[in-house]
Amino acid sequence: MYIINPNLRFRGLTYGNNPKMIILHHAEAFNCTIEDIHSWHLNNGWSGYGYHYFIKNDGSIYRGRADKAIGAHCLSYNGVSIGICMEGRFINQ
């Protein structure tokens, strides 16, 4: 499996993630990129892309945060999970 590294620049990540689960999210958007979400998160004053991976509709996989970096995607589970965000709006799909 090939994982694309977009070389995102983060602000102040915390390390020590001890993953015991995977948490799946949807982007609530079509035709978006990991860079789009990263910019949106930075513009909200956050450290950057809150998930560890991003999967496009074409199946391509992008690396977000390092696996050992604590995520910012699911309160109370960020330090024990890998967050994966997928392109799309799955409530309507």
C-alpha positions in Angstrom: 0.0 0.0 0.0 1.4 3.4 -1.0 0.8 6.3 1.4 1.3 9.8 0.0 3.1 12.2 2.3 2.0 15.8 1.6 4.5 17.2 4.0 2.0 19.2 6.0 3.5 21.7 8.5 1.9 21.6 11.9 1.9 23.9 14.9 2.8 22.3 18.2 1.9 18.6 18.0 1.9 16.5 21.1 3.3 13.0 20.9 2.6 9.9 23.0 -0.4 8.5 21.1 -1.0 4.8 22.1 -3.5 3.6 19.5 -5.9 0.9 20.5 -8.6 1.7 17.9 -9.3 3.3 14.6 -12.0 6.0 14.3 -13.5 6.8 10.9 -14.8 10.2 9.9 -16.2 11.7 6.7 -15.1 15.1 5.4 -18.6 16.4 4.8 -17.3 17.6 1.5 -16.6 16.4 -2.1 -13.6 17.3 -4.2 -11.6 18.3 -1.1 -7.9 17.6 -0.4 -6.0 17.0 2.8 -4.4 20.4 2.2 -7.9 22.0 2.1 -8.8 20.4 5.5 -5.3 21.2 6.9 -5.7 24.9 6.0 -9.3 25.0 7.4 -8.0 23.5 10.7 -5.1 26.0 10.9 -7.4 28.9 10.1 -9.5 27.8 13.1 -6.4 28.2 15.4 -5.7 24.5 15.7 -2.4 22.7 15.2 -3.4 21.5 11.7 -5.0 18.5 10.1 -6.5 16.6 13.1 -6.5 13.1 11.6 -3.7 10.7 10.9 -4.8 9.7 7.4 -7.0 11.0 4.6 -8.6 8.7 1.9 -9.8 10.2 -1.3 -12.7 8.8 -3.3 -10.2 7.3 -5.8 -8.7 5.3 -3.0 -5.5 7.3 -2.7 -4.2 7.5 0.9 -2.5 10.6 2.4 -0.6 10.8 5.7 -1.7 13.5 8.1 -0.3 13.5 11.6 2.3 10.9 12.6 0.8 7.8 14.2 2.5 8.7 17.5 1.1 12.3 17.4 -2.0 12.7 19.5 -5.0 13.4 17.2 -7.6 16.1 17.3 -10.6 14.3 15.9 -12.5 12.6 18.7 -12.6 14.1 22.2 -11.6 11.6 25.0 -10.1 9.2 22.4 -7.4 11.3 20.7 -4.6 9.7 22.6 -5.7 6.1 22.0 -6.7 6.1 18.4 -5.8 6.6 14.8 -8.1 9.0 13.1 -9.0 8.5 9.4 -11.0 11.0 7.4 -12.5 10.0 4.1 -13.6 12.4 1.3 -17.3 12.6 0.9 -20.6 13.1 2.8 -21.7 9.7 4.0 -25.0 10.8 5.4 -26.2 11.3 1.8 -24.1 8.6 0.1 
